[in-house]
């Protein structure tokens, strides 16, 4: 049921019984990056980025995942969703990165939006002989 404002009035006064407030959209920000981790030397073809109060536009929005992470392509789905194809350098520093999406003068970021992990070396299974 929708909450609608209602004005109750008498001959002498009027009272607003129910009302609503409009929330401000706030500054542009990145709210979701998935996957949000990748290993050194890895290429991730579809990293989804979700923005809040953003205006992503195809061919005008660029992505930045920090040093050592090459942006191969950015595909805008709509004003708040984009897919980024990235390659992480095998020499890229480990740790959390700022993810930044820029459209003209609009810059949306998230401080620890992506983390570079070390290469995982497969563990050999060993059995003891008795």
N, C-alpha and C positions, 0 to 999 in steps of 0.2 A: 504494500500500500504506500502510495506517495504521500509525503508530509507536505501539505499545502498550507501556506499562511492563511489565517482567518482573522478577519477584523470583526470584533464584537463592539457594537455601538449602542449608546442610549442617548437620550436627549441632551445630557450634560457632558459625556465623555466617550472616548473610544480607547479600546485596549487591543493591542496586537497579541493574540493568543498563541500563535505558533509562527516561527520564522525560520530562515535558513541563512547560512553564511557561505560565501564563495571563497574557497581556499586559493591562495596564490600558487601559480605553477612552480615558481622557484627557478633558480638558475639551471642551465643545461647541465646534465650529469650522466655518467655511465652507471647503470644500475645492475648490469649483469654481463658477464663474459663467460662463455662456455664453449669448449673446455677452457679452464683457466690455468692450466699447466701444460708444459711441453718439455721434452728433453732436448739437450744440446744435439744439433745435427738433424733434428726432426722437421718435417714439413707437415703442417696442419692445413688441410684444404678448406675446412669450414669451421671457422671460429665465429660463433654468433655473438654480436654485440647489441645490447639493448640500452637505449637511452631514455632519459626522462626530460621533458621540455626541450627536446632536440628537433632540429629540422634537417635531417639527413637528406641529401639530394645526390642522385647518381651523377658521376663525373665531376662533382664539386665537393664531395666529402672525402677526406683522406684519413687514413688510420696511422697511428704511431704506437708501437709497442716497446719503444726504447732501443738503445744501442745493441747491435748484434742480432736484431730480429728484422729480417727483410719482409716488407709488405709486397707480396706478389700481385694481389688484386683486392679491390674492395667492391662489393656489390651491395647496393642499397635496396632493401626490400620495401621500406616505407619510411616515414619521417622519424621513426624511433627504432628501426631495426636494420642491421647491416650484417653481412657475412664477409669475413676477411680471410684471405689465404695467406699464410705466413710461412717463412722458413727461418728456423733458429740456427744460427751459426754454431758449428761444433766448438768454437772458441768463445762463445757468448758467456758472459759472467753469469754465475748462478744467483738466484734470488728473485724477489718480487720486483715488478715493474709497474710504472704508471702506464695506463692505457689512455690514449687521447684520440678523440675523433674531432676533426676540424671541418667545418662547413663555412666558407667565407670568413666572417669575423666571429662566428660562434665556435667556442671550444668547450667540449664536454670531456671530463676526465674522471678516472677512478684511481685512487692512490696505489692500491695493491691489486690491480685487476688481473695480472698475469704473472706466473712464477716459472722461471727457467729451472729445470731440474737436471741433475747429472744423468749421463747415459747409464741405463740399467744393463749391467752385464748379466747374462743368464747364468744361473747356478747349476752346476753339474750335480747330478744325483750320484752319491757314492754309497755303496753298501759294503759293510765289513764282511769279510769271509771268515767263517768260523771253522 
